[in-house]
């Protein structure tokens, strides 16, 4: 349940910031939101959030990273692509008897598609992830990278013509992750869930 309380807090924080930014822009005659193709162009930013595995008793871990991408708007519809690099903050998965795989770094390349309602963008994502796993506990195999796939959805709000904030949920799956425990090789399907909030700066 902790994950959901944290996600609600993140969403409220972004909403509060958006409300304050919009109030300031409404009093600024130099910003004309009605005539801005706001979602087309390149952007870069950072994010922070919380994540856990789908295993019983998994603890939430702070994650964070950076992202760069490009969107193209066609009327109310937006498509784009994004590359993300993130630190998982020690997210752990139980494997075998007494074994633990700890996820550290990850990189994701994803496609995005969504619907724009003026300064709010609702979108879905689908992409490929590569993550590094370190053996802990009874695991005797070495650290390794493993490929998986991720999908999710989010909402992004433009505060100004060049700054926006987002709240996003993603689920990532890694199938057949190998490890060795007591000389015996095995493989596990690992799944994690993450909720994050972030800022993007368009240029």
VODOKOL-885761 format. One line per 10 residues: number of its first residue (from 0); their letters; for each residue x, y, z of N, C-alpha, C, O. Coordinates in steps of 0.1 Angstrom, whole numbers. Each point is the difference from the previous one (the first is absolute). Layout:
// VODOKOL-885761
NUM> a> X,Y,Z,X,Y,Z,X,Y,Z,X,Y,Z; ... .
***
This chain:
// VODOKOL-885761
0> xxxxxxxxxx> 8,-12,0,-8,12,0,8,13,0,-4,10,-4; 17,-11,9,8,11,1,2,6,-14,1,13,-1; 1,-21,-9,2,5,-14,-11,9,-4,2,10,-7; -14,-14,10,-12,8,-5,-1,13,8,-4,10,-6; 7,-10,19,0,13,7,11,9,-5,-3,12,-2; 15,-17,-1,10,8,-6,-4,6,-14,3,11,-3; -9,-20,-5,-4,5,-13,-11,11,1,1,9,-8; -10,-10,17,-10,10,2,7,13,4,-4,11,-4; 14,-12,13,7,12,5,7,7,-12,1,12,-1; 6,-20,-8,7,5,-11,-10,7,-10,3,11,-5 .
10> xxxxxxxxxx> -15,-17,3,-10,6,-9,-5,13,6,-1,10,-8; -1,-9,21,-5,12,6,11,11,-1,-3,12,-2; 16,-16,4,10,10,-1,1,6,-14,2,12,-2; -3,-20,-8,1,5,-14,-13,9,-3,2,10,-6; -13,-15,11,-12,8,-3,1,14,7,-4,10,-6; 9,-10,18,2,13,7,9,9,-7,-2,12,-2; 13,-17,-3,10,8,-8,-6,5,-12,2,11,-4; -10,-20,-3,-6,4,-13,-10,11,3,-1,10,-8; -7,-11,18,-10,11,3,7,13,3,-5,11,-5; 16,-11,12,7,13,3,6,5,-13,-1,12,-2 .
20> xxxxxxxxxx> 6,-20,-6,7,4,-13,-11,6,-9,2,10,-7; -13,-17,6,-11,5,-9,-5,14,5,-3,8,-8; 1,-7,21,-5,13,5,10,11,-4,-5,11,-3; 18,-14,4,9,11,-4,0,3,-14,1,12,-4; -3,-22,-5,0,2,-14,-13,7,-5,0,8,-9; -11,-10,16,-12,7,-3,1,15,2,-7,8,-7; 16,-4,16,2,14,3,12,5,-9,3,12,2; 2,-20,-11,11,4,-8,-5,2,-15,-2,-11,-6; 0,23,1,-5,1,-13,9,-5,-11,-4,-1,-12; 17,-1,15,9,-5,-9,-1,-15,-4,6,-4,-9 .
30> xxxxxxxxxx> -14,-3,17,-2,-14,-3,-14,-2,-6,-10,2,7; 10,-7,-19,-13,-2,-7,-1,-15,-3,4,-5,-10; -10,-3,20,-1,-14,-1,-9,-4,-12,3,-11,-6; -12,19,2,-9,-4,-11,7,-2,-13,-5,-7,-9; 16,14,7,7,0,-13,13,-7,0,9,2,-8; -7,-11,18,13,-7,1,-2,-15,-3,-9,-7,5; 17,2,-15,0,-14,-3,10,-6,11,12,-3,-3; -17,1,15,9,-1,11,7,-13,1,11,-1,6; -16,-10,-12,7,-13,2,9,-4,-11,7,-10,2; -6,17,-13,10,-3,-10,14,5,4,2,12,4 .
40> xxxxxxxxxx> 8,-21,-6,14,4,3,7,-9,9,-5,-9,5; 18,12,-4,9,-8,9,-1,5,15,-4,11,2; 7,-20,7,0,3,14,10,-8,8,4,-11,-5; -1,15,16,9,-7,10,-5,3,14,-5,11,2; 8,-20,7,-5,2,14,5,-10,9,9,-9,-3; -15,9,15,4,-10,10,-13,-5,8,-10,7,-1; 12,-18,8,-12,-5,7,5,-7,13,12,-3,1; -22,1,8,3,-7,12,-13,-7,4,-11,5,-2; 12,-16,9,-12,-8,3,3,-11,9,10,0,7; -19,-10,-7,1,-12,9,-4,-12,-8,-9,0,-9 .
50> xxxxxxxxxx> 15,-12,12,-3,-12,-7,2,-12,9,6,1,11; -13,-12,-15,2,-13,8,-3,-11,-10,-5,2,-11; 10,-14,15,-3,-12,-8,-14,-5,3,-7,5,9; 2,-14,-17,-13,-6,2,0,-11,10,-10,-7,2; 22,4,4,1,-11,10,-6,5,14,1,11,4; -7,-21,3,-6,3,13,11,5,10,11,-6,1; -14,17,6,10,6,9,10,9,-6,9,4,7; -9,-2,-20,10,9,-6,-1,14,6,-11,5,1; 22,1,1,1,14,6,1,10,-11,7,-2,-10; -14,13,12,1,11,-10,14,6,0,6,2,11 .
60> xxxxxxxxxx> 0,1,-22,13,7,-1,-1,12,-8,-8,1,-10; 15,9,14,1,13,-8,7,-2,-13,11,-6,0; -16,11,-11,7,-1,-13,0,14,-6,-8,9,4; 18,-7,-13,1,14,-6,9,-1,-12,7,-10,-2; -8,20,-6,8,0,-12,-3,12,-9,-6,10,4; 10,-11,-17,-2,10,-10,-6,-6,-12,1,-12,-3; -7,21,-5,-6,-4,-13,2,11,-10,0,12,3; 1,-17,-16,0,9,-11,-10,-5,-11,-2,-13,0; -5,21,-7,-9,-5,-10,-4,10,-10,4,12,0; -14,-16,-9,-5,9,-10,-15,-4,-2,-3,-11,-1 .
70> xxxxxxxxxx> -5,22,0,-15,-2,-3,-3,7,-13,6,10,-3; -16,-15,-3,-6,6,-12,-15,0,2,-6,-10,2; 0,22,-3,-14,2,2,-8,1,-13,4,7,-9; -15,-15,7,-8,1,-11,-14,3,4,-8,-10,4; 4,22,-4,-13,4,6,0,-3,15,8,5,8; -18,-14,-4,0,-3,14,8,-12,4,1,-4,12; 5,-3,-22,8,-12,2,15,3,0,5,8,-7; 2,-15,16,14,2,2,7,-14,-1,-4,-9,7; 15,8,-15,8,-12,0,15,4,3,3,11,-3; 5,-20,8,13,3,2,9,-11,5,-5,-12,0 .
80> xxxxxxxxxx> 17,15,3,9,-11,6,8,6,11,2,12,1; 3,-20,8,7,4,12,11,-10,4,-2,-12,-1; 13,17,5,11,-8,6,2,4,14,1,12,3; -1,-22,6,1,2,15,12,-8,6,1,-11,-4; 6,18,13,10,-7,8,-4,2,14,-3,11,4; 4,-22,4,-5,1,14,8,-9,9,6,-10,-4; -7,14,17,6,-8,11,-11,-5,8,-9,7,5; 9,-21,-3,-12,-6,7,1,1,15,-10,-3,7; 21,7,-1,0,2,14,1,-13,8,-5,0,12; 10,-11,-18,1,-12,8,-13,-9,0,-2,-7,10 .
90> xxxxxxxxxx> -6,8,-20,-12,-8,-1,4,-15,-1,9,-4,-8; -15,-5,17,5,-13,1,-11,-10,-3,-12,2,1; 16,-14,-7,-8,-11,-3,5,-13,7,12,-2,-1; -21,-6,7,4,-12,6,1,-11,-11,-10,-1,-8; 21,-7,7,1,-10,-10,5,-13,7,9,1,9; -13,-12,-13,5,-13,6,-2,0,15,-9,5,6; 18,-13,1,0,-1,14,11,9,6,12,-3,-1; -16,14,7,9,9,6,7,10,-10,10,6,4; -14,-6,-16,6,9,-10,-7,13,-2,-12,0,2; 20,10,-6,-6,13,-2,7,6,-13,12,0,-1 .
100> xxxxxxxxxx> -20,6,-8,5,7,-11,-4,15,3,-12,3,2; 22,6,-2,-3,14,2,2,8,-12,11,0,-7; -22,7,3,1,8,-13,6,13,4,-4,7,10; 13,-2,-19,7,13,3,-3,9,-12,-10,8,1; 18,-7,-11,-2,9,-11,-10,-6,-11,0,-12,-1; -6,21,-6,-8,-5,-11,-1,11,-11,1,12,3; -3,-16,-15,-2,9,-11,-12,-5,-8,-2,-12,-3; -7,21,-2,-12,-3,-7,-2,9,-12,2,12,0; -5,-19,-11,-4,8,-13,-15,-4,-2,-3,-11,-1; -5,22,1,-15,-3,-1,-6,9,-11,5,11,-3 .
110> xxxxxxxxxx> -16,-16,-2,-9,8,-9,-11,6,9,-4,-6,10; -1,18,-14,-11,6,7,-11,4,-9,2,3,-12; -15,-4,16,-11,5,-7,-11,5,9,-2,-6,11; -4,17,-14,-10,6,9,-9,10,-6,0,2,-12; -8,3,21,-11,10,-4,2,13,8,1,-1,12; 0,12,-19,2,13,6,-13,7,2,-8,1,-9; 6,4,21,-11,9,4,6,13,4,1,3,12; 2,6,-22,6,12,3,13,-2,7,10,-5,-7; -8,9,19,13,-1,7,1,-13,8,10,-2,8; -19,-8,-10,1,-13,6,2,-11,-10,-8,0,-10 .
120> xxxxxxxxxx> 17,-9,12,3,-11,-9,-2,-13,7,7,-2,10; -16,-7,-14,-2,-13,5,6,-10,-10,-2,1,-12; 11,-10,17,7,-8,-10,3,-14,5,-1,-3,12; 4,-6,-21,5,-13,3,14,-3,-5,4,7,-9; 3,-16,15,14,-3,-5,2,-15,-1,-7,-8,7; 16,5,-16,4,-14,-2,15,0,-5,3,7,-9; 5,-15,16,14,0,-4,8,-12,5,-5,-9,6; 18,10,-9,10,-10,4,9,5,10,5,11,0; -2,-19,11,8,4,11,12,-10,1,-1,-12,-2; 13,17,6,11,-8,4,4,4,14,2,12,3 .
130> xxxxxxxxxx> -1,-22,6,3,3,14,12,-8,5,2,-11,-5; 5,16,14,11,-7,6,-4,-6,14,-6,7,8; 9,-20,-7,-4,-7,12,13,-5,8,9,-6,-7; -8,8,20,11,-4,8,-5,-12,9,-11,1,6; 19,-11,-5,-3,-12,9,3,3,14,10,6,4; -20,-9,5,1,2,14,-4,-13,7,-5,-9,-6; 8,8,19,-4,-12,8,8,-12,-5,12,0,-1; -20,-10,-3,6,-13,-4,3,0,-15,5,-11,-4; -7,21,-3,3,0,-14,15,1,-2,7,9,5; -1,-18,-13,14,0,-3,4,4,-14,12,2,-3 .
140> xxxxxxxxxx> -22,0,-5,3,5,-14,3,14,0,-4,8,9; 11,-3,-19,4,14,-1,-11,9,-4,-11,-4,-4; 14,17,5,-9,11,-4,-2,-1,-15,9,-4,-8; -21,7,3,-3,0,-14,-11,9,-4,-8,4,8; 7,-1,-21,-10,8,-6,-11,-9,-6,4,-11,-5; -16,14,6,-11,-8,-6,-10,9,-6,-4,11,5; -1,-16,-17,-10,8,-8,-14,-4,4,-3,-11,3; -6,21,-2,-14,-2,2,-8,10,-7,5,7,-10; -18,-6,13,-9,10,-6,-8,7,10,-3,-6,10; -2,18,-13,-8,7,9,-11,7,-7,0,3,-12 .
150> xxxxxxxxxx> -11,0,20,-11,7,-6,-6,8,12,3,-3,12; -11,13,-16,-6,9,11,-8,11,-6,-3,0,-12; -1,9,21,-8,12,-4,3,11,9,6,-2,11; -9,14,-16,3,12,9,-8,12,-5,-8,-1,-9; 9,11,17,-6,13,-3,11,11,2,7,0,9; -7,9,-19,10,11,0,-7,13,-1,-9,2,-8; 12,8,16,-6,13,-1,10,11,-3,11,1,7; -13,8,-16,9,11,-4,-3,11,10,-11,5,0; 21,-1,7,0,11,9,2,13,-7,-7,10,2; 16,-10,-12,3,12,-8,3,-6,-14,-3,-12,-3 .
160> xxxxxxxxxx> 7,20,-7,3,-4,-13,11,-10,-1,1,-8,-9; 8,8,19,12,-8,-1,2,-10,12,9,-8,0; -18,9,10,2,-9,12,-13,-7,3,-11,5,-1; 12,-18,3,-11,-9,3,3,-10,11,12,-3,2; -22,-2,5,2,-10,10,-9,-12,-3,-10,1,-6; 15,-12,11,-7,-13,-4,-1,-9,13,8,1,9; -18,-10,-10,-2,-11,9,-1,-12,-8,-9,0,-9; 16,-11,11,1,-11,-9,1,-13,8,7,-2,10; -15,-8,-15,1,-14,5,6,-9,-11,-4,1,-11; 13,-10,15,6,-9,-9,1,-14,7,3,-1,12 .
170> xxxxxxxxxx> -5,-9,-20,3,-14,4,11,-6,-9,-1,2,-12; 11,-8,18,11,-6,-8,1,-15,3,-1,-4,11; 3,-3,-22,1,-15,1,13,-5,-6,4,4,-11; 3,-12,19,12,-7,-5,-2,-15,1,-1,-6,11; 1,-1,-22,-3,-14,-1,13,-8,-1,10,4,-7; -9,-15,15,12,-8,-1,13,5,5,10,-2,-6; -11,10,17,12,5,6,8,-11,7,-5,-6,10; 17,4,-14,8,-12,5,8,4,13,4,11,2; -2,-21,6,8,1,12,5,-14,4,-6,-10,-3; 17,10,11,5,-13,5,0,0,15,5,10,7 .
180> xxxxxxxxxx> -11,-20,0,-1,-1,14,5,-14,4,-6,-10,-4; 16,9,12,5,-13,4,5,-9,-12,-2,-12,1; 7,18,-11,4,-7,-12,-11,-4,-10,3,-6,-10; -15,10,14,-12,-4,-9,-4,13,-7,-3,10,6; 2,-11,-19,-5,11,-8,-15,0,-1,-7,-10,-1; 1,22,2,-14,1,-1,-4,13,-8,9,8,-3; -21,-6,1,-5,12,-7,-14,4,6,-8,-8,4; 6,21,-3,-12,5,5,-6,11,-8,7,7,-7; -20,-5,7,-7,11,-6,-2,11,10,-7,-3,10; 12,14,-12,0,11,10,-9,12,-6,1,3,-11 .
190> xxxxxxxxxx> -9,2,20,-9,11,-3,1,11,10,0,-3,12; 0,15,-16,0,12,9,-10,10,-4,-4,1,-12; -1,7,22,-9,11,-3,6,13,5,7,0,11; -8,11,-18,6,12,4,-10,12,-2,-7,0,-11; 7,9,20,-8,12,-2,10,12,2,7,0,10; -7,9,-19,9,11,1,-6,14,-5,-10,0,-7; 16,10,12,-3,13,-4,12,7,-5,11,-2,4; -12,12,-14,11,6,-6,-3,13,-6,-11,4,-2; 22,3,-3,-1,12,-7,7,-2,-14,10,-6,-1; -16,12,-9,6,1,-13,2,14,-5,-9,9,3 .
200> xxx> 20,-6,-10,3,13,-5,1,-1,-15,9,-7,-5; -18,13,-2,0,0,-15,9,11,-6,1,11,5; 5,-15,-16,9,10,-7,-1,-2,-15,7,7,-7 .
***
